[in-house]
């Protein structure tokens, strides 16, 4: 029990996370904007096909041309989806690199994130598969091992390790400190749920698919984009604390 007390205290964790968040928010948002760039082609493609459908041109041209446009559209969609995934992963990796590199240039960290794509995607899929596998037994084992494997992506980037190594390392760090980690994760989860409830409450009074609903949905997504670095910093601080007590 004495060792567990060495993990950073909950209130100190919340306070230190907030201080780092406020001081470096603009760099996280800059990384987020770089990530958004990869989604632009998909947005343009979807907009073009939407306009094409509403304009009535689809009824005015031959079925052969429509089929050709559909095939081209599918190919372009697959490519734009791939590009969006790549930039989304790089955005997450770059955010962790910001923490690892003590908040050096956001642009440099986004460039540095490029080689991590396959490994980061691999460790993310690996943890999901493992958690689902435990979920076939019962929901409780899935939750337990979700906590054990929860730091794998951070370890992958921070320690430049391989996917399987990162998962094993995450398990080793949490082992013996499960309840302190669980408590701190539960605390930040409750905070997140409270914030979400407050932000999303107006949507319950709106008609789904209506313009106000769509506009407010975009607004809530922007708010979460601004808040998400806080939770990432919180996890990273916990990882650092566990790493220190496991030396």
C-alpha positions as protocol buffer text, in pm:
chain_id: "A"
residue {
  index: 1
  type: UNK
  ca { x: 0 y: 0 z: 0 }
}
residue {
  index: 2
  type: UNK
  ca { x: 292 y: 230 z: 75 }
}
residue {
  index: 3
  type: UNK
  ca { x: 424 y: 201 z: -282 }
}
residue {
  index: 4
  type: UNK
  ca { x: 88 y: 296 z: -428 }
}
residue {
  index: 5
  type: UNK
  ca { x: 99 y: 627 z: -244 }
}
residue {
  index: 6
  type: UNK
  ca { x: 401 y: 722 z: -452 }
}
residue {
  index: 7
  type: UNK
  ca { x: 182 y: 766 z: -759 }
}
residue {
  index: 8
  type: UNK
  ca { x: 93 y: 1129 z: -814 }
}
residue {
  index: 9
  type: UNK
  ca { x: -208 y: 1230 z: -602 }
}
residue {
  index: 10
  type: UNK
  ca { x: -539 y: 1280 z: -779 }
}
residue {
  index: 11
  type: UNK
  ca { x: -576 y: 1651 z: -701 }
}
residue {
  index: 12
  type: UNK
  ca { x: -212 y: 1719 z: -787 }
}
residue {
  index: 13
  type: UNK
  ca { x: -262 y: 1532 z: -1114 }
}
residue {
  index: 14
  type: UNK
  ca { x: -566 y: 1743 z: -1202 }
}
residue {
  index: 15
  type: UNK
  ca { x: -387 y: 2065 z: -1108 }
}
residue {
  index: 16
  type: UNK
  ca { x: -61 y: 1992 z: -1290 }
}
residue {
  index: 17
  type: UNK
  ca { x: -249 y: 1873 z: -1597 }
}
residue {
  index: 18
  type: UNK
  ca { x: -446 y: 2198 z: -1603 }
}
residue {
  index: 19
  type: UNK
  ca { x: -130 y: 2408 z: -1574 }
}
residue {
  index: 20
  type: UNK
  ca { x: 34 y: 2226 z: -1866 }
}
residue {
  index: 21
  type: UNK
  ca { x: -288 y: 2242 z: -2068 }
}
residue {
  index: 22
  type: UNK
  ca { x: -335 y: 2619 z: -2029 }
}
residue {
  index: 23
  type: UNK
  ca { x: 29 y: 2693 z: -2101 }
}
residue {
  index: 24
  type: UNK
  ca { x: 53 y: 2481 z: -2418 }
}
residue {
  index: 25
  type: UNK
  ca { x: -302 y: 2473 z: -2557 }
}
residue {
  index: 26
  type: UNK
  ca { x: -213 y: 2671 z: -2869 }
}
residue {
  index: 27
  type: UNK
  ca { x: 50 y: 2416 z: -2971 }
}
residue {
  index: 28
  type: UNK
  ca { x: -200 y: 2132 z: -2932 }
}
residue {
  index: 29
  type: UNK
  ca { x: -451 y: 2325 z: -3143 }
}
residue {
  index: 30
  type: UNK
  ca { x: -185 y: 2384 z: -3408 }
}
residue {
  index: 31
  type: UNK
  ca { x: -123 y: 2007 z: -3424 }
}
residue {
  index: 32
  type: UNK
  ca { x: -500 y: 1958 z: -3450 }
}
residue {
  index: 33
  type: UNK
  ca { x: -516 y: 2196 z: -3747 }
}
residue {
  index: 34
  type: UNK
  ca { x: -239 y: 2002 z: -3923 }
}
residue {
  index: 35
  type: UNK
  ca { x: -445 y: 1687 z: -3870 }
}
residue {
  index: 36
  type: UNK
  ca { x: -755 y: 1853 z: -4018 }
}
residue {
  index: 37
  type: UNK
  ca { x: -565 y: 1912 z: -4344 }
}
residue {
  index: 38
  type: UNK
  ca { x: -586 y: 1539 z: -4418 }
}
residue {
  index: 39
  type: UNK
  ca { x: -965 y: 1551 z: -4402 }
}
residue {
  index: 40
  type: UNK
  ca { x: -1002 y: 1833 z: -4656 }
}
residue {
  index: 41
  type: UNK
  ca { x: -994 y: 1607 z: -4970 }
}
residue {
  index: 42
  type: UNK
  ca { x: -1274 y: 1389 z: -4826 }
}
residue {
  index: 43
  type: UNK
  ca { x: -1482 y: 1697 z: -4742 }
}
residue {
  index: 44
  type: UNK
  ca { x: -1437 y: 1835 z: -5094 }
}
residue {
  index: 45
  type: UNK
  ca { x: -1521 y: 1499 z: -5252 }
}
residue {
  index: 46
  type: UNK
  ca { x: -1838 y: 1451 z: -5046 }
}
residue {
  index: 47
  type: UNK
  ca { x: -1942 y: 1812 z: -5119 }
}
residue {
  index: 48
  type: UNK
  ca { x: -1896 y: 1762 z: -5495 }
}
residue {
  index: 49
  type: UNK
  ca { x: -2107 y: 1446 z: -5502 }
}
residue {
  index: 50
  type: UNK
  ca { x: -2370 y: 1613 z: -5286 }
}
residue {
  index: 51
  type: UNK
  ca { x: -2392 y: 1907 z: -5526 }
}
residue {
  index: 52
  type: UNK
  ca { x: -2392 y: 1668 z: -5823 }
}
residue {
  index: 53
  type: UNK
  ca { x: -2688 y: 1480 z: -5678 }
}
residue {
  index: 54
  type: UNK
  ca { x: -2891 y: 1792 z: -5590 }
}
residue {
  index: 55
  type: UNK
  ca { x: -2826 y: 1961 z: -5923 }
}
residue {
  index: 56
  type: UNK
  ca { x: -3010 y: 1692 z: -6118 }
}
residue {
  index: 57
  type: UNK
  ca { x: -2715 y: 1630 z: -6347 }
}
residue {
  index: 58
  type: UNK
  ca { x: -2725 y: 1261 z: -6260 }
}
residue {
  index: 59
  type: UNK
  ca { x: -3058 y: 1234 z: -6444 }
}
residue {
  index: 60
  type: UNK
  ca { x: -2933 y: 1427 z: -6746 }
}
residue {
  index: 61
  type: UNK
  ca { x: -2626 y: 1221 z: -6831 }
}
residue {
  index: 62
  type: UNK
  ca { x: -2598 y: 862 z: -6949 }
}
residue {
  index: 63
  type: UNK
  ca { x: -2591 y: 569 z: -6706 }
}
residue {
  index: 64
  type: UNK
  ca { x: -2245 y: 480 z: -6841 }
}
residue {
  index: 65
  type: UNK
  ca { x: -2109 y: 819 z: -6737 }
}
residue {
  index: 66
  type: UNK
  ca { x: -2280 y: 791 z: -6397 }
}
residue {
  index: 67
  type: UNK
  ca { x: -2122 y: 449 z: -6346 }
}
residue {
  index: 68
  type: UNK
  ca { x: -1783 y: 584 z: -6446 }
}
residue {
  index: 69
  type: UNK
  ca { x: -1819 y: 877 z: -6205 }
}
residue {
  index: 70
  type: UNK
  ca { x: -1928 y: 636 z: -5932 }
}
residue {
  index: 71
  type: UNK
  ca { x: -1619 y: 417 z: -5980 }
}
residue {
  index: 72
  type: UNK
  ca { x: -1391 y: 722 z: -5984 }
}
residue {
  index: 73
  type: UNK
  ca { x: -1569 y: 850 z: -5675 }
}
residue {
  index: 74
  type: UNK
  ca { x: -1517 y: 521 z: -5489 }
}
residue {
  index: 75
  type: UNK
  ca { x: -1146 y: 521 z: -5573 }
}
residue {
  index: 76
  type: UNK
  ca { x: -1107 y: 883 z: -5466 }
}
residue {
  index: 77
  type: UNK
  ca { x: -1311 y: 818 z: -5151 }
}
residue {
  index: 78
  type: UNK
  ca { x: -1088 y: 527 z: -5050 }
}
residue {
  index: 79
  type: UNK
  ca { x: -778 y: 742 z: -5107 }
}
residue {
  index: 80
  type: UNK
  ca { x: -923 y: 1039 z: -4917 }
}
residue {
  index: 81
  type: UNK
  ca { x: -1029 y: 808 z: -4632 }
}
residue {
  index: 82
  type: UNK
  ca { x: -676 y: 670 z: -4613 }
}
residue {
  index: 83
  type: UNK
  ca { x: -536 y: 1024 z: -4611 }
}
residue {
  index: 84
  type: UNK
  ca { x: -778 y: 1125 z: -4333 }
}
residue {
  index: 85
  type: UNK
  ca { x: -675 y: 824 z: -4121 }
}
residue {
  index: 86
  type: UNK
  ca { x: -304 y: 892 z: -4176 }
}
residue {
  index: 87
  type: UNK
  ca { x: -334 y: 1255 z: -4070 }
}
residue {
  index: 88
  type: UNK
  ca { x: -559 y: 1166 z: -3776 }
}
residue {
  index: 89
  type: UNK
  ca { x: -301 y: 917 z: -3647 }
}
residue {
  index: 90
  type: UNK
  ca { x: -18 y: 1164 z: -3703 }
}
residue {
  index: 91
  type: UNK
  ca { x: -215 y: 1422 z: -3507 }
}
residue {
  index: 92
  type: UNK
  ca { x: -244 y: 1186 z: -3207 }
}
residue {
  index: 93
  type: UNK
  ca { x: 123 y: 1084 z: -3227 }
}
residue {
  index: 94
  type: UNK
  ca { x: 234 y: 1447 z: -3263 }
}
residue {
  index: 95
  type: UNK
  ca { x: 34 y: 1540 z: -2952 }
}
residue {
  index: 96
  type: UNK
  ca { x: 220 y: 1275 z: -2751 }
}
residue {
  index: 97
  type: UNK
  ca { x: 549 y: 1390 z: -2905 }
}
residue {
  index: 98
  type: UNK
  ca { x: 472 y: 1743 z: -2786 }
}
residue {
  index: 99
  type: UNK
  ca { x: 467 y: 1608 z: -2432 }
}
residue {
  index: 100
  type: UNK
  ca { x: 772 y: 1388 z: -2486 }
}
residue {
  index: 101
  type: UNK
  ca { x: 977 y: 1668 z: -2646 }
}
residue {
  index: 102
  type: UNK
  ca { x: 882 y: 1929 z: -2388 }
}
residue {
  index: 103
  type: UNK
  ca { x: 662 y: 2128 z: -2625 }
}
residue {
  index: 104
  type: UNK
  ca { x: 901 y: 2203 z: -2907 }
}
residue {
  index: 105
  type: UNK
  ca { x: 762 y: 2322 z: -3242 }
}
residue {
  index: 106
  type: UNK
  ca { x: 419 y: 2176 z: -3322 }
}
residue {
  index: 107
  type: UNK
  ca { x: 514 y: 2161 z: -3690 }
}
residue {
  index: 108
  type: UNK
  ca { x: 836 y: 1970 z: -3616 }
}
residue {
  index: 109
  type: UNK
  ca { x: 652 y: 1722 z: -3395 }
}
residue {
  index: 110
  type: UNK
  ca { x: 391 y: 1665 z: -3665 }
}
residue {
  index: 111
  type: UNK
  ca { x: 672 y: 1587 z: -3912 }
}
residue {
  index: 112
  type: UNK
  ca { x: 839 y: 1359 z: -3658 }
}
residue {
  index: 113
  type: UNK
  ca { x: 511 y: 1169 z: -3616 }
}
residue {
  index: 114
  type: UNK
  ca { x: 512 y: 1040 z: -3976 }
}
residue {
  index: 115
  type: UNK
  ca { x: 717 y: 718 z: -3925 }
}
residue {
  index: 116
  type: UNK
  ca { x: 496 y: 613 z: -3633 }
}
residue {
  index: 117
  type: UNK
  ca { x: 182 y: 560 z: -3842 }
}
residue {
  index: 118
  type: UNK
  ca { x: 201 y: 183 z: -3890 }
}
residue {
  index: 119
  type: UNK
  ca { x: 321 y: 112 z: -3536 }
}
residue {
  index: 120
  type: UNK
  ca { x: 63 y: 339 z: -3374 }
}
residue {
  index: 121
  type: UNK
  ca { x: -219 y: 191 z: -3580 }
}
residue {
  index: 122
  type: UNK
  ca { x: -85 y: -155 z: -3496 }
}
residue {
  index: 123
  type: UNK
  ca { x: -75 y: -102 z: -3120 }
}
residue {
  index: 124
  type: UNK
  ca { x: -421 y: 61 z: -3127 }
}
residue {
  index: 125
  type: UNK
  ca { x: -570 y: -237 z: -3313 }
}
residue {
  index: 126
  type: UNK
  ca { x: -381 y: -482 z: -3090 }
}
residue {
  index: 127
  type: UNK
  ca { x: -519 y: -332 z: -2770 }
}
residue {
  index: 128
  type: UNK
  ca { x: -872 y: -328 z: -2913 }
}
residue {
  index: 129
  type: UNK
  ca { x: -845 y: -694 z: -3017 }
}
residue {
  index: 130
  type: UNK
  ca { x: -711 y: -794 z: -2675 }
}
residue {
  index: 131
  type: UNK
  ca { x: -981 y: -604 z: -2490 }
}
residue {
  index: 132
  type: UNK
  ca { x: -1253 y: -755 z: -2712 }
}
residue {
  index: 133
  type: UNK
  ca { x: -1103 y: -1100 z: -2655 }
}
residue {
  index: 134
  type: UNK
  ca { x: -1126 y: -1049 z: -2278 }
}
residue {
  index: 135
  type: UNK
  ca { x: -1478 y: -914 z: -2331 }
}
residue {
  index: 136
  type: UNK
  ca { x: -1588 y: -1255 z: -2461 }
}
residue {
  index: 137
  type: UNK
  ca { x: -1543 y: -1380 z: -2106 }
}
residue {
  index: 138
  type: UNK
  ca { x: -1722 y: -1098 z: -1923 }
}
residue {
  index: 139
  type: UNK
  ca { x: -1741 y: -719 z: -1935 }
}
residue {
  index: 140
  type: UNK
  ca { x: -1541 y: -685 z: -1611 }
}
residue {
  index: 141
  type: UNK
  ca { x: -1223 y: -855 z: -1748 }
}
residue {
  index: 142
  type: UNK
  ca { x: -1248 y: -630 z: -2057 }
}
residue {
  index: 143
  type: UNK
  ca { x: -1256 y: -319 z: -1836 }
}
residue {
  index: 144
  type: UNK
  ca { x: -971 y: -447 z: -1617 }
}
residue {
  index: 145
  type: UNK
  ca { x: -741 y: -522 z: -1909 }
}
residue {
  index: 146
  type: UNK
  ca { x: -848 y: -204 z: -2085 }
}
residue {
  index: 147
  type: UNK
  ca { x: -689 y: -24 z: -1790 }
}
residue {
  index: 148
  type: UNK
  ca { x: -381 y: -246 z: -1797 }
}
residue {
  index: 149
  type: UNK
  ca { x: -329 y: -177 z: -2170 }
}
residue {
  index: 150
  type: UNK
  ca { x: -439 y: 188 z: -2154 }
}
residue {
  index: 151
  type: UNK
  ca { x: -91 y: 339 z: -2171 }
}
residue {
  index: 152
  type: UNK
  ca { x: 33 y: 134 z: -2468 }
}
residue {
  index: 153
  type: UNK
  ca { x: 1 y: 413 z: -2727 }
}
residue {
  index: 154
  type: UNK
  ca { x: 184 y: 658 z: -2501 }
}
residue {
  index: 155
  type: UNK
  ca { x: 463 y: 408 z: -2439 }
}
residue {
  index: 156
  type: UNK
  ca { x: 491 y: 331 z: -2810 }
}
residue {
  index: 157
  type: UNK
  ca { x: 571 y: 696 z: -2885 }
}
residue {
  index: 158
  type: UNK
  ca { x: 743 y: 804 z: -2564 }
}
residue {
  index: 159
  type: UNK
  ca { x: 975 y: 502 z: -2552 }
}
residue {
  index: 160
  type: UNK
  ca { x: 984 y: 436 z: -2928 }
}
residue {
  index: 161
  type: UNK
  ca { x: 894 y: 71 z: -2871 }
}
residue {
  index: 162
  type: UNK
  ca { x: 719 y: -194 z: -3079 }
}
residue {
  index: 163
  type: UNK
  ca { x: 342 y: -261 z: -3051 }
}
residue {
  index: 164
  type: UNK
  ca { x: 367 y: -588 z: -2855 }
}
residue {
  index: 165
  type: UNK
  ca { x: 640 y: -443 z: -2635 }
}
residue {
  index: 166
  type: UNK
  ca { x: 428 y: -134 z: -2566 }
}
residue {
  index: 167
  type: UNK
  ca { x: 130 y: -347 z: -2459 }
}
residue {
  index: 168
  type: UNK
  ca { x: 347 y: -561 z: -2231 }
}
residue {
  index: 169
  type: UNK
  ca { x: 514 y: -253 z: -2087 }
}
residue {
  index: 170
  type: UNK
  ca { x: 175 y: -93 z: -2015 }
}
residue {
  index: 171
  type: UNK
  ca { x: 66 y: -407 z: -1831 }
}
residue {
  index: 172
  type: UNK
  ca { x: 388 y: -411 z: -1628 }
}
residue {
  index: 173
  type: UNK
  ca { x: 354 y: -44 z: -1530 }
}
residue {
  index: 174
  type: UNK
  ca { x: -4 y: -83 z: -1407 }
}
residue {
  index: 175
  type: UNK
  ca { x: 56 y: -417 z: -1234 }
}
residue {
  index: 176
  type: UNK
  ca { x: 56 y: -362 z: -859 }
}
residue {
  index: 177
  type: UNK
  ca { x: -102 y: -15 z: -902 }
}
residue {
  index: 178
  type: UNK
  ca { x: -434 y: -113 z: -1058 }
}
residue {
  index: 179
  type: UNK
  ca { x: -662 y: 51 z: -801 }
}
residue {
  index: 180
  type: UNK
  ca { x: -477 y: 384 z: -785 }
}
residue {
  index: 181
  type: UNK
  ca { x: -481 y: 398 z: -1166 }
}
residue {
  index: 182
  type: UNK
  ca { x: -847 y: 293 z: -1176 }
}
residue {
  index: 183
  type: UNK
  ca { x: -938 y: 565 z: -927 }
}
residue {
  index: 184
  type: UNK
  ca { x: -763 y: 839 z: -1123 }
}
residue {
  index: 185
  type: UNK
  ca { x: -917 y: 722 z: -1450 }
}
residue {
  index: 186
  type: UNK
  ca { x: -1260 y: 708 z: -1289 }
}
residue {
  index: 187
  type: UNK
  ca { x: -1215 y: 1063 z: -1161 }
}
residue {
  index: 188
  type: UNK
  ca { x: -1126 y: 1212 z: -1498 }
}
residue {
  index: 189
  type: UNK
  ca { x: -1401 y: 1003 z: -1665 }
}
residue {
  index: 190
  type: UNK
  ca { x: -1661 y: 1149 z: -1428 }
}
residue {
  index: 191
  type: UNK
  ca { x: -1534 y: 1499 z: -1504 }
}
residue {
  index: 192
  type: UNK
  ca { x: -1560 y: 1424 z: -1877 }
}
residue {
  index: 193
  type: UNK
  ca { x: -1915 y: 1290 z: -1838 }
}
residue {
  index: 194
  type: UNK
  ca { x: -2022 y: 1600 z: -1643 }
}
residue {
  index: 195
  type: UNK
  ca { x: -1874 y: 1832 z: -1907 }
}
residue {
  index: 196
  type: UNK
  ca { x: -2039 y: 1631 z: -2187 }
}
residue {
  index: 197
  type: UNK
  ca { x: -2377 y: 1639 z: -2010 }
}
residue {
  index: 198
  type: UNK
  ca { x: -2360 y: 2017 z: -1971 }
}
residue {
  index: 199
  type: UNK
  ca { x: -2247 y: 2080 z: -2328 }
}
residue {
  index: 200
  type: UNK
  ca { x: -2490 y: 1837 z: -2495 }
}
residue {
  index: 201
  type: UNK
  ca { x: -2798 y: 1926 z: -2287 }
}
residue {
  index: 202
  type: UNK
  ca { x: -2926 y: 2193 z: -2533 }
}
residue {
  index: 203
  type: UNK
  ca { x: -2929 y: 1927 z: -2809 }
}
residue {
  index: 204
  type: UNK
  ca { x: -3207 y: 1739 z: -2630 }
}
residue {
  index: 205
  type: UNK
  ca { x: -3435 y: 2034 z: -2705 }
}
residue {
  index: 206
  type: UNK
  ca { x: -3351 y: 2041 z: -3076 }
}
residue {
  index: 207
  type: UNK
  ca { x: -3493 y: 1846 z: -3366 }
}
residue {
  index: 208
  type: UNK
  ca { x: -3248 y: 1585 z: -3488 }
}
residue {
  index: 209
  type: UNK
  ca { x: -3110 y: 1668 z: -3835 }
}
residue {
  index: 210
  type: UNK
  ca { x: -3243 y: 2021 z: -3808 }
}
residue {
  index: 211
  type: UNK
  ca { x: -3009 y: 2312 z: -3886 }
}
residue {
  index: 212
  type: UNK
  ca { x: -2972 y: 2422 z: -3520 }
}
residue {
  index: 213
  type: UNK
  ca { x: -2892 y: 2062 z: -3423 }
}
residue {
  index: 214
  type: UNK
  ca { x: -2627 y: 2029 z: -3694 }
}
residue {
  index: 215
  type: UNK
  ca { x: -2471 y: 2367 z: -3612 }
}
residue {
  index: 216
  type: UNK
  ca { x: -2462 y: 2291 z: -3241 }
}
residue {
  index: 217
  type: UNK
  ca { x: -2313 y: 1945 z: -3311 }
}
residue {
  index: 218
  type: UNK
  ca { x: -2027 y: 2115 z: -3496 }
}
residue {
  index: 219
  type: UNK
  ca { x: -1990 y: 2354 z: -3203 }
}
residue {
  index: 220
  type: UNK
  ca { x: -1969 y: 2067 z: -2949 }
}
residue {
  index: 221
  type: UNK
  ca { x: -1708 y: 1890 z: -3164 }
}
residue {
  index: 222
  type: UNK
  ca { x: -1497 y: 2208 z: -3164 }
}
residue {
  index: 223
  type: UNK
  ca { x: -1527 y: 2226 z: -2784 }
}
residue {
  index: 224
  type: UNK
  ca { x: -1413 y: 1864 z: -2750 }
}
residue {
  index: 225
  type: UNK
  ca { x: -1123 y: 1930 z: -2986 }
}
residue {
  index: 226
  type: UNK
  ca { x: -1014 y: 2211 z: -2752 }
}
residue {
  index: 227
  type: UNK
  ca { x: -1065 y: 2000 z: -2437 }
}
residue {
  index: 228
  type: UNK
  ca { x: -915 y: 1671 z: -2562 }
}
residue {
  index: 229
  type: UNK
  ca { x: -550 y: 1772 z: -2497 }
}
residue {
  index: 230
  type: UNK
  ca { x: -632 y: 1799 z: -2126 }
}
residue {
  index: 231
  type: UNK
  ca { x: -724 y: 1430 z: -2109 }
}
residue {
  index: 232
  type: UNK
  ca { x: -418 y: 1335 z: -2314 }
}
residue {
  index: 233
  type: UNK
  ca { x: -191 y: 1528 z: -2077 }
}
residue {
  index: 234
  type: UNK
  ca { x: -365 y: 1363 z: -1781 }
}
residue {
  index: 235
  type: UNK
  ca { x: -290 y: 1015 z: -1918 }
}
residue {
  index: 236
  type: UNK
  ca { x: 68 y: 1111 z: -2000 }
}
residue {
  index: 237
  type: UNK
  ca { x: 126 y: 1245 z: -1648 }
}
residue {
  index: 238
  type: UNK
  ca { x: -5 y: 917 z: -1505 }
}
residue {
  index: 239
  type: UNK
  ca { x: 225 y: 722 z: -1735 }
}
residue {
  index: 240
  type: UNK
  ca { x: 522 y: 931 z: -1618 }
}
residue {
  index: 241
  type: UNK
  ca { x: 427 y: 875 z: -1255 }
}
residue {
  index: 242
  type: UNK
  ca { x: 400 y: 500 z: -1301 }
}
residue {
  index: 243
  type: UNK
  ca { x: 729 y: 497 z: -1489 }
}
residue {
  index: 244
  type: UNK
  ca { x: 899 y: 681 z: -1201 }
}
residue {
  index: 245
  type: UNK
  ca { x: 771 y: 445 z: -929 }
}
residue {
  index: 246
  type: UNK
  ca { x: 862 y: 140 z: -1137 }
}
residue {
  index: 247
  type: UNK
  ca { x: 1228 y: 239 z: -1176 }
}
